[in-house]
């Protein structure tokens, strides 16, 4: 089967059975270097005790985003009703 390309060149297409087999490559896995949790906890303690009016709320938000693995734009779509439903399903006080 041949195909006339836009420049007038002829391209010959081979059926899959006649094409050479694909080569198999090894995947090299990256060694993970995860950070220790204590710098984050120290940072959150500093934010919480920062002395500002909303220091505690800011620390709560940062922990929510970090532990939930949310981006700010994703977290903006979470409603209060969803948060209450999650707390109630986990046995938190009402």
N, C-alpha and C positions, 0 to 999 in steps of 0.2 A: 504494500500500500504506500503510495507517495502523496505528498501534499505540496501544493504550490504555495510557498511562503509569500509574504507581502512584497518581497524584493524580487520575486520571480524565481528564486532558488528552489530546487526540488529537495524536499526532506523525506527520507525514507523511514517509515516506522516499522519496527519489527514486532511480531507477536511476543508476548511475555515469555513463551517457552523457548524462544530462540535468543533471548538476551542473556548475557553472561550473568552468573549468580552474584548476588550482593556479597560483599566482604563483611565479615564480622569483626568489629572493633571492640576492644576492652574499654570499659568505662572506669576511669580512675576516680575514686571517691575522695572528696576533700576531707581532711581531718578537721573536725569541729573543735573550735576553741571557744567554749562558752564562758561568759563572765561569771564571776562569783556573785552571789545574791546580796552580800553585805554592803557593797557600795550603794546599791539601789535603795536598800532599807535605810541606810544613813542619810541619803539624799532626801527620801520621803520624810524622815524625822525632822530634817532641817526645814523642809517646806511647811510641815505641819506646825512647827513651833516658831515660824518666821515672825510672828507678832502682828501680822496683818489681819484685817477684819475677816477675810475669807481664806486664811491660811489652811484651816482644816478642810474646807470645801475643795480647795485646789489640790491638796494631798489626796483626798478621796477620788477626785476626778482622774488624777495621774495614775493612781493605783488601779482604778477601773479600766482605764485605757490600756495599761501595761498588762495586767493579768488577763483581761479579756481579749488581748491582741487586736484591739480595734484601732483603726485610724480615726482621726477627729471627725472626718466627714461621715464615716460609717456610724460612729457613736451618736452623731447628731440625729440619726433616724430612729434611735431607740426611744420608745415612749415610756412614760412613767408607769402605765398599766403593765407593760411587759416586765419592767423591773420588779414591781410588786408581785406579779405572778411567779417570777423566778424565786423570789424570797420565800413566798408561801409554799412553793413546791419543795424547797429545801428545808422546811420546818422552822423557818425564822419566826419570831414572835410577830403577831399582827398588829 
